[in-house]
Amino acid sequence: MQVQQILKDKSDDGVVTVTPGSSVGDAAQVLAERRIGGVVISDDGQKPLGILSERDIVRALAAQGTNVLSLTCEDLMTRKLQVCTRDEDTNVVLARMTEGRFRHMPVVEDGMLVGIISIGDVVKAQIAELAMEKDALQGMIMGF
C-alpha cells in the first residue's frame, strides 16, 4: 500500500501548521483543540520547516518547567524533519517511523506539504488491508 491511499482515506481537514514564532503554549492549545499529536511548523503553511509534537512539549516541560510554554515553536521544534512522498510504500514508512521513534511524518512533494500521516494511520491501514486479505482467502477456501 502506498502513502497516497492513507491520505485518500483520511478526512480532508488539511495539515495543521503553526508559524515558527508561535508560542509553545499556543501550539499546545492547537494540539489539544484538534486532538492531534503533532503540528508542522511552517512560515507559509506549505513549506515545512520542522515539527513539534506532544512528546517534545512534555519532555521540555519536565526538563525546564512551565516557562517552556512561552518559548517559540522554533525553539523546540525538531529541525531534522523526516518526510515521505505519496508514492512511498507504507511498510517502508512504518519502518522509518519505528526506527526513528517518532509518530508523525509530513508528506511532501516538490518541497511542499501535501499531507501528514501518523503511525496510527499506517497501522490502521495495514489492519484494514489484512482484514480484506483474510476475507478474500476465506471466500476462496469456502468457494464463494
Secondary structure, 3 states (H helix, E strand, C coil): CEHHHHHHHCCCCCCCEECCCCEHHHHHHHHHHHCCCEEEEECCCCCEEEEEEHHHHHHHHHHHCHHHHHCEHHHHCECCCCCECCCCEHHHHHHHHHHHCCCEEEEEECCEEEEEEEHHHHHHHHHHHHHHHHHHHHHHHHCC
